[in-house]
Amino acid sequence: MHGNRLNEKISSFYNGRKVFVTGHNGFKGSWMCKVLADLGAEVCGLSLPCADHSPFGSMKLRNVRSIGGDVGDTEGTADALSSFGPEVVIHMAAQPLVLESYKDPVGTYMTNVMGTVNVLDAARKCPTVTSVVNVTTDKVYRNLERSEGYREDEALDGHDPYSNSKSCSELVTASYRRSFFADVPVSTCRAGNVIGGGDRSKDRIVPDCVRAAERKETIILRNPGSVRPYQHVLEPICAYLLLAAEQSADRELAGSYNIGPDDESAITTQKLAELFCGNWKGAEWKAPGRNEGPHEAGILRLNCDKFKRTFDWKPRWKIEEAVGRTVDWYLAERDGKDMSVFTAEQIKDYLEQ
């Protein structure tokens, strides 16, 4: 789909439309809200208190209604959603880190599984809702460490508590779709690894690179040979929005979709670090040796033919541009630029490409 056509399609759908976003002040949630706000949507978000390092603040998203709360709270989630009366629900709230899930498996399952139950249960009881998208992860699959990409009909069986909780979220969504959403389309999106400006999470490669570069320290790579399908955050965000819009008109489109880059953007952690250092002057990396930490997959690829074919979709920014745009964002923030304007310019460039 040509950029202008995508721009026209989602602009015409979301302008003036009410959208409820969970996890709205996290990394991906902030970008989601910024895109929606720039498209003219009326946005309400439900999240835990905004972290100091969230891009939500630097993007100056004052026109987004924020409700403080936990998707693990059944009554609070239902009240927040029903009081807003959205047409579209995009569920992004999660405990999103593999290593953190080893430290707090119970909390991870509570948020990622019961949070999904609570959001879907609130959505099914809200008469204004016409489209629901649940964002999961590429890690939902039983990973056999193979080179070919996983398809949507393959086995779900994430290894670690984070990945497995997202597999459970997929199963919960499938059950709710069959049991309660006869007239409302409900889909899940399994996105590959996302990079972009404003991510400050622990134990993620780009935020780790940024922290080291800002301190003028050497970047330490835990698993330099791990292969992941890296993509700029605007790729899945706009894909979620396109899916939610299209399925609202044709509920037969509802289902599960992989969202990821072309094969050449599935690269090693080392290659990503090299690209980062090539864009951030003075940054350097090294691999200290064998990783003795908890299990992390060595290779993971997605087959995204279903989404590309169904929605005439193709990724826009290859890995080199995705990394370059990401570094540009952090450097602009460091240099004191207006990040609401800078982010809007990146969104405009992406949509019009």
Backbone hydrogen bonds, N-H to C=O, Kabsch-Sander energy under -0.5 kcal/mol:
donor,donor_aa,acceptor,acceptor_aa,energy
6,L,2,H,-2.4
7,N,3,G,-2.8
7,N,351,L,-0.5
8,E,4,N,-2.7
9,K,5,R,-2.5
10,I,6,L,-2.6
11,S,7,N,-2.3
12,S,8,E,-2.3
13,F,9,K,-1.3
14,Y,10,I,-2.6
15,N,11,S,-1.7
16,G,40,G,-2.5
17,R,14,Y,-2.0
19,V,17,R,-0.5
19,V,42,E,-2.7
20,F,88,V,-2.9
21,V,19,V,-0.5
21,V,44,C,-2.5
22,T,90,I,-2.0
23,G,46,L,-2.7
24,H,21,V,-0.6
26,G,23,G,-1.4
30,S,26,G,-2.3
31,W,27,F,-1.5
32,M,28,K,-2.6
33,C,29,G,-2.6
34,K,30,S,-2.4
35,V,31,W,-2.5
36,L,32,M,-2.5
37,A,33,C,-2.9
38,D,34,K,-2.4
39,L,35,V,-1.5
40,G,36,L,-0.5
40,G,37,A,-1.1
41,A,36,L,-2.6
42,E,17,R,-2.7
43,V,41,A,-0.7
44,C,19,V,-2.3
45,G,65,R,-3.2
46,L,21,V,-2.0
47,S,67,I,-2.0
54,S,51,A,-1.7
57,G,54,S,-0.9
58,S,54,S,-0.7
59,M,55,P,-2.2
60,K,57,G,-1.3
61,L,56,F,-1.3
62,R,60,K,-1.8
64,V,61,L,-1.2
65,R,43,V,-2.4
65,R,63,N,-0.5
67,I,45,G,-2.7
69,G,47,S,-2.9
73,D,70,D,-2.5
74,T,72,G,-0.8
77,T,73,D,-2.4
78,A,74,T,-2.0
79,D,75,E,-2.6
80,A,76,G,-2.3
81,L,77,T,-2.2
82,S,78,A,-2.5
83,S,79,D,-2.2
84,F,80,A,-1.0
85,G,81,L,-2.1
87,E,18,K,-2.1
88,V,18,K,-1.8
89,V,131,S,-2.3
90,I,20,F,-2.9
91,H,89,V,-0.5
91,H,133,V,-2.8
92,M,22,T,-0.7
92,M,90,I,-0.8
101,S,97,L,-1.5
102,Y,98,V,-1.0
102,Y,99,L,-0.5
103,K,99,L,-1.1
104,D,100,E,-2.3
108,T,104,D,-1.9
109,Y,105,P,-2.5
110,M,106,V,-2.6
111,T,107,G,-2.3
112,N,108,T,-2.7
113,V,109,Y,-2.3
114,M,109,Y,-1.2
115,G,110,M,-0.9
117,V,113,V,-2.1
118,N,114,M,-2.7
119,V,115,G,-2.3
120,L,116,T,-2.6
121,D,117,V,-2.5
122,A,118,N,-2.1
123,A,119,V,-2.4
124,R,120,L,-2.3
125,K,121,D,-0.9
126,C,123,A,-1.1
129,V,126,C,-1.3
130,T,87,E,-3.5
131,S,87,E,-1.4
132,V,185,P,-2.1
133,V,89,V,-2.5
134,N,187,S,-3.0
135,V,91,H,-2.6
135,V,133,V,-0.6
136,T,134,N,-0.6
136,T,189,C,-3.1
138,D,191,A,-1.8
140,V,137,T,-1.1
141,Y,138,D,-0.9
142,R,155,A,-2.2
143,N,141,Y,-0.9
144,L,142,R,-0.7
150,Y,301,R,-2.1
154,E,151,R,-1.9
157,D,140,V,-1.7
157,D,155,A,-0.6
164,N,160,D,-3.1
165,S,161,P,-2.3
166,K,162,Y,-1.7
167,S,163,S,-1.8
168,C,164,N,-2.4
169,S,165,S,-1.8
170,E,166,K,-1.9
171,L,167,S,-1.9
172,V,168,C,-2.8
173,T,169,S,-2.2
174,A,170,E,-2.3
175,S,171,L,-2.2
176,Y,172,V,-2.6
177,R,173,T,-2.6
178,R,174,A,-2.0
179,S,175,S,-2.5
180,F,176,Y,-2.8
181,F,176,Y,-1.0
181,F,177,R,-0.8
187,S,132,V,-2.3
188,T,255,G,-2.2
189,C,134,N,-2.1
190,R,257,Y,-3.2
191,A,189,C,-0.8
192,G,259,I,-2.3
195,I,231,Q,-2.6
199,D,196,G,-1.1
200,R,198,G,-0.5
204,R,201,S,-0.6
208,D,204,R,-2.5
209,C,205,I,-2.3
210,V,206,V,-2.7
211,R,207,P,-2.7
212,A,208,D,-2.1
213,A,209,C,-2.7
214,E,210,V,-2.8
215,R,211,R,-1.5
216,K,213,A,-0.9
217,E,212,A,-3.3
219,I,284,E,-3.3
221,L,219,I,-0.5
221,L,286,K,-2.2
222,R,220,I,-0.6
226,S,223,N,-1.6
227,V,298,G,-2.6
228,R,267,I,-2.3
230,Y,228,R,-1.5
230,Y,265,S,-1.2
231,Q,193,N,-1.9
233,V,195,I,-2.4
235,E,232,H,-1.9
237,I,233,V,-1.9
238,C,234,L,-2.1
239,A,235,E,-1.6
240,Y,236,P,-3.1
241,L,237,I,-2.0
242,L,238,C,-2.3
243,L,239,A,-2.6
244,A,240,Y,-2.7
245,A,241,L,-2.0
246,E,242,L,-2.8
247,Q,243,L,-2.7
248,S,244,A,-0.9
249,A,245,A,-0.7
249,A,246,E,-0.9
250,D,246,E,-1.1
253,L,250,D,-2.1
254,A,251,R,-1.5
257,Y,188,T,-2.1
259,I,190,R,-2.3
265,S,262,D,-2.0
266,A,263,D,-1.9
267,I,228,R,-1.5
267,I,265,S,-1.0
269,T,226,S,-1.5
270,Q,224,P,-2.5
272,L,268,T,-2.1
273,A,269,T,-2.4
274,E,270,Q,-2.4
275,L,271,K,-2.3
276,F,272,L,-2.5
277,C,273,A,-2.7
278,G,274,E,-1.7
279,N,275,L,-0.9
279,N,276,F,-1.2
280,W,276,F,-2.0
281,K,279,N,-0.7
283,A,280,W,-2.1
286,K,219,I,-2.6
300,L,227,V,-1.2
303,N,150,Y,-2.7
304,C,302,L,-0.7
308,K,304,C,-2.2
309,R,305,D,-2.9
310,T,306,K,-2.5
311,F,307,F,-2.3
312,D,308,K,-0.6
313,W,308,K,-1.5
318,K,316,R,-0.7
322,A,318,K,-2.7
323,V,319,I,-2.5
324,G,320,E,-2.1
325,R,321,E,-3.1
326,T,322,A,-1.7
327,V,323,V,-2.7
328,D,324,G,-2.4
329,W,325,R,-1.7
330,Y,326,T,-1.7
331,L,327,V,-2.5
332,A,328,D,-2.3
333,E,329,W,-2.3
334,R,330,Y,-2.4
335,D,331,L,-1.9
336,G,333,E,-1.5
337,K,332,A,-2.4
339,M,337,K,-0.9
342,F,338,D,-2.6
343,T,339,M,-2.2
344,A,340,S,-1.7
345,E,341,V,-2.0
346,Q,342,F,-1.8
347,I,343,T,-2.4
348,K,344,A,-2.5
349,D,345,E,-2.5
350,Y,346,Q,-2.2
351,L,347,I,-2.7
352,E,348,K,-2.0
353,Q,349,D,-0.5
353,Q,350,Y,-1.0
